Amino acid sequence: EAGVAQSPRYKIIEKRQSVAFWCNPISGHATLYWYQQILGQGPKLLIQFQNNGVVDDSQLPKDRFSAERLKGVDSTLKIQPAKLEDSAVYLCASSPEDFHNTDTQYFGPGTRLTVL
Amino acid sequence: QKEVEQNSGPLSVPEGAIASLNCTYSDRGSQSFFWYRQYSGKSPELIMFIYSNGDKEDGRFTAQLNKASQYVSLLIRDSQPSDSATYLCAVNGYGGSQGNLIFGKGTKLSVKP
């Protein structure tokens, strides 16, 4: 079974530029998550989709971040314009079913963003 | 503000010893608890989950949960150098579902040969 795919793996941009990350979850997984992990910290949820609907985006900085999951499969996370503090690893995860205590989130390899 | 607290370490143990990793959480409504391992430069991978008070064992790993004390721990027996990584404690954000996970900052474990 193929894992969660993300691209690009690395991205370097200057502040005020825009950037987009792509995620392809494990086939059949209904729930998709985007996390931001700043160096030395644990991942922080940005947005959670179930199929193509948003379940939770309470921690997404909506003035600059946006995300979509068209057709309930792939997802794109965009930052526009980027700030220095956006430098982090952006992790995508998926799980086959929500609302189950023993569910498991499978993480992709992440995209390391550096904002100069 | 729901919080998950971990000692950042580093925790250093000799090979073959027991490593004990601890985590406390603030939300009494949390029902699912997870331990992830993250090697440097890699993404988190699930080691264990627990949702009932007591101990849960899987190979060399034992998770312990005490909801009254809002405390969860991970014991690693017969520690190996390959166990050297950051261990992330995560707690579900919604009662009764995994959904939104809240992570601690992680404890860095170093196992010395």
Chai-1 contact restraints between the chains, C-beta under 6 A:
chainA,res_idxA,chainB,res_idxB,connection_type,confidence,min_distance_angstrom,max_distance_angstrom,comment,restraint_id
A,Q41,B,K105,contact,1.0,0.0,6.0,A-B,restraint_1
A,G42,B,L88,contact,1.0,0.0,6.0,A-B,restraint_2
A,G42,B,F103,contact,1.0,0.0,6.0,A-B,restraint_3
A,G42,B,G104,contact,1.0,0.0,6.0,A-B,restraint_4
A,G42,B,K105,contact,1.0,0.0,6.0,A-B,restraint_5
A,G42,B,G106,contact,1.0,0.0,6.0,A-B,restraint_6
A,P43,B,F103,contact,1.0,0.0,6.0,A-B,restraint_7
A,L45,B,N100,contact,1.0,0.0,6.0,A-B,restraint_8
A,D56,B,N100,contact,1.0,0.0,6.0,A-B,restraint_9
A,L91,B,S43,contact,1.0,0.0,6.0,A-B,restraint_10
A,D98,B,G99,contact,1.0,0.0,6.0,A-B,restraint_11
A,F99,B,S97,contact,1.0,0.0,6.0,A-B,restraint_12
A,N101,B,S32,contact,1.0,0.0,6.0,A-B,restraint_13
A,N101,B,Y51,contact,1.0,0.0,6.0,A-B,restraint_14
A,D103,B,Q98,contact,1.0,0.0,6.0,A-B,restraint_15
A,T104,B,L46,contact,1.0,0.0,6.0,A-B,restraint_16
A,F107,B,S43,contact,1.0,0.0,6.0,A-B,restraint_17
A,F107,B,P44,contact,1.0,0.0,6.0,A-B,restraint_18
A,P109,B,S43,contact,1.0,0.0,6.0,A-B,restraint_19
A,G110,B,S43,contact,1.0,0.0,6.0,A-B,restraint_20
